[in-house]
């Protein structure tokens, strides 16, 4: 079975998106089926769309491992549009937005991250990965704010100290009147500015280093959870399909 025509799929995605925005929640399976019926999409075509969503999700996993956030977000947006009630896809999309936020600190990534994590919690209220992701984002945002205000206070202290020194020495009125001394002050301020920029770059490098370490820890955690889930699925499959019982031994004599 192939996917429906692109026009039908686009209409389906648009209807699901409009429903999610108007109702402020994800549609249920029954509501998705109703939308598909209204568009003339049969259940087999919906299953084909879900398989296509899984293909997008599989490709996104590779992009996530390589930290290609833009490509991962594109693939996962298509996956979620075709299968909007899949919590794993929603969580992966939130993780991709977190990765891009750590690079550019855009507000839209922060909003999308929280939205997708909460949608995942709406489907699975006890989802530890979603809760951990929201907690990590809150911690990183707080650290960024602290680093920013530390830089502002440091710059203010340097500027205030320089002007205070000039005032104590009784030179500030002459600096205002003397062009030569004004140029000297400008050169000093330029030097201080360069030093502040160097300190800022060093702080940013330290933050990026910490972020990479936390990324590695988070990826390891996700891999462990995935391995655990796979093992549980294998055990469940073994319980559902036990092997043939051994044949009784022939009687002696």
C-alpha positions in Angstrom: 0.0 0.0 0.0 1.4 3.4 -1.0 0.8 6.7 0.7 -2.2 8.8 -0.4 -1.5 11.6 -2.9 0.5 14.5 -1.6 -2.5 16.8 -1.7 -4.5 14.5 0.6 -1.6 14.1 3.0 -1.1 17.9 3.1 -4.8 18.4 3.9 -4.5 15.7 6.6 -1.5 17.4 8.2 -3.2 20.8 8.0 -6.4 19.5 9.6 -4.4 17.8 12.4 -2.3 20.9 13.0 -5.4 23.2 13.1 -7.1 20.9 15.5 -4.1 20.8 17.9 -3.9 24.6 17.8 -7.6 25.2 18.4 -8.0 22.6 21.1 -4.6 23.2 22.7 -4.1 19.4 22.8 -3.2 16.5 20.6 -6.1 14.7 18.9 -7.1 11.3 20.1 -7.0 8.2 17.9 -10.8 8.5 17.3 -10.4 12.1 16.3 -7.6 11.3 13.9 -9.8 8.6 12.4 -12.6 11.1 12.0 -10.4 13.5 10.2 -9.1 10.8 7.9 -12.6 9.6 7.1 -13.7 13.2 6.2 -10.8 13.4 3.8 -11.5 10.0 2.3 -8.4 8.3 3.6 -8.9 4.7 4.5 -7.2 2.9 7.4 -4.6 1.2 5.2 -3.5 4.6 3.9 -3.2 5.9 7.5 -1.0 2.9 8.3 1.1 3.8 5.3 1.4 7.3 6.6 2.5 6.0 10.0 5.2 3.9 8.3 6.4 7.0 6.5 6.5 8.8 9.8 8.7 6.0 11.2 11.0 6.4 8.3 11.4 10.1 9.1 12.0 9.3 12.7 14.7 6.8 11.9 16.5 9.3 9.8 16.2 11.9 12.5 17.9 9.5 15.0 21.0 9.6 12.9 20.9 13.4 12.7 20.5 13.6 16.4 23.6 11.5 17.0 25.6 13.7 14.7 24.1 16.9 16.3 22.7 18.1 13.0 19.8 19.8 14.7 18.3 21.5 11.7 18.0 18.3 9.7 16.7 16.4 12.8 14.0 19.0 13.4 12.9 18.9 9.8 12.6 15.1 9.8 10.9 15.0 13.2 8.4 17.7 12.2 7.3 15.6 9.3 7.2 12.5 11.5 5.0 14.2 14.1 2.7 15.6 11.5 2.0 12.1 10.1 1.8 10.5 13.6 1.1 13.3 16.1 0.3 10.9 19.1 3.7 9.2 19.1 5.4 10.2 22.4 8.9 9.0 21.3 8.8 11.3 18.2 7.5 14.2 20.3 10.3 13.7 22.8 13.0 13.5 20.1 11.7 16.7 18.6 12.0 18.4 22.0 15.6 17.2 22.3 16.4 18.5 18.8 15.1 22.0 19.7 17.1 21.9 22.9 20.3 21.1 20.9 19.6 24.1 18.6 18.7 26.4 21.5 22.1 25.7 23.1 23.8 27.0 20.0 21.7 30.1 19.2 19.5 30.6 22.2 16.4 31.4 20.1 13.1 32.0 21.8 11.2 29.9 19.3 13.3 26.8 20.1 12.7 27.3 23.8 8.9 27.5 23.2 8.9 24.5 20.9 11.0 22.5 23.4 8.5 23.1 26.2 5.5 22.5 23.9 6.7 19.1 22.6 7.8 18.0 26.1 4.4 18.9 27.5 2.6 17.1 24.7 4.7 14.0 25.5 3.6 14.3 29.2 0.0 14.7 28.1 0.3 11.3 26.4 2.5 9.8 29.2 2.1 11.7 32.5 4.9 9.7 34.1 7.5 10.1 31.3 10.8 10.5 33.1 12.7 11.5 30.0 10.3 14.4 29.3 10.5 15.6 32.9 14.3 15.3 32.8 14.5 17.3 29.6 12.4 20.1 31.0 14.6 20.1 34.2 17.8 20.3 32.1 16.5 23.1 30.0 15.5 25.1 33.1 19.0 24.5 34.6 20.8 25.6 31.4 18.7 28.7 31.1 19.4 29.7 34.7 23.2 29.2 34.2 23.1 31.4 31.0 21.3 34.2 32.9 23.9 34.0 35.7 26.8 34.2 33.3 25.2 37.2 31.5 24.7 39.1 34.7 28.2 38.2 35.9 29.6 39.7 32.7 27.5 42.9 33.1 28.5 43.4 36.7 32.2 42.8 35.8 32.0 45.4 33.0 30.3 47.9 35.2 32.9 47.5 37.9 35.7 48.0 35.5 34.1 51.2 34.0 33.2 52.6 37.5 36.7 51.9 38.8 38.4 53.7 35.9 36.2 56.8 36.2 36.6 56.8 40.0 40.4 56.6 39.7 40.4 59.6 37.4 38.2 61.6 39.7 40.3 60.8 42.8 43.4 62.0 41.0 41.7 65.2 40.1 42.1 64.7 36.4 38.5 64.2 35.3 37.8 67.9 34.6 41.0 68.1 32.6 40.2 65.0 30.6 36.9 66.6 29.5 38.8 69.7 28.4 41.9 68.2 27.0 41.7 66.4 23.7 45.0 64.6 24.2 43.9 63.1 27.6 40.5 62.3 26.1 42.2 60.2 23.4 44.2 58.5 26.1 41.1 57.6 28.0 39.5 56.2 24.8 42.5 54.0 24.2 42.3 52.7 27.7 38.6 52.0 27.3 39.3 50.1 24.1 41.8 48.0 25.9 39.4 47.2 28.6 36.7 46.4 26.0 39.1 44.0 24.3 39.9 42.3 27.6 36.2 42.0 28.4 35.6 40.4 25.0 38.3 37.9 25.7 36.8 37.1 29.1 33.4 36.7 27.4 34.8 34.3 24.8 36.5 32.3 27.5 33.2 32.1 29.4 31.4 31.0 26.3 34.0 28.3 25.6 33.6 27.0 29.2 29.8 27.0 28.8 30.1 25.1 25.5 32.5 22.6 27.0 30.0 21.9 29.9 27.1 21.7 27.5 29.0 19.1 25.4 29.7 17.0 28.6 26.0 17.2 29.6 25.0 16.3 26.0 27.1 13.2 26.2 25.6 12.2 29.5 22.1 12.8 28.2 22.8 10.7 25.1 24.2 7.9 27.2 21.1 8.0 29.3 18.9 7.8 26.2 20.8 4.9 24.8 20.5 3.1 28.1 16.8 3.7 28.2 16.5 2.5 24.6 18.5 -0.7 25.3 16.3 -1.4 28.4 13.2 -0.9 26.3 14.4 -3.3 23.6 15.3 -5.9 26.2 11.9 -5.6 27.8 10.2 -6.0 24.4 12.3 -9.1 23.7 11.3 -10.6 27.0 7.6 -9.8 26.3 7.9 -11.3 22.9 9.4 -14.5 24.4 6.5 -14.7 26.9 4.0 -14.3 24.1 5.6 -16.9 21.9 7.2 -19.6 24.1 9.3 -22.3 22.3 8.0 -25.9 21.8 8.1 -28.0 25.0 10.6 -30.9 25.0 9.3 -34.3 23.8 8.8 -36.9 26.5 11.6 -39.5 26.8 10.6 -43.1 25.5 9.9 -45.7 28.2 12.7 -48.0 29.2 12.7 -51.7 28.6 
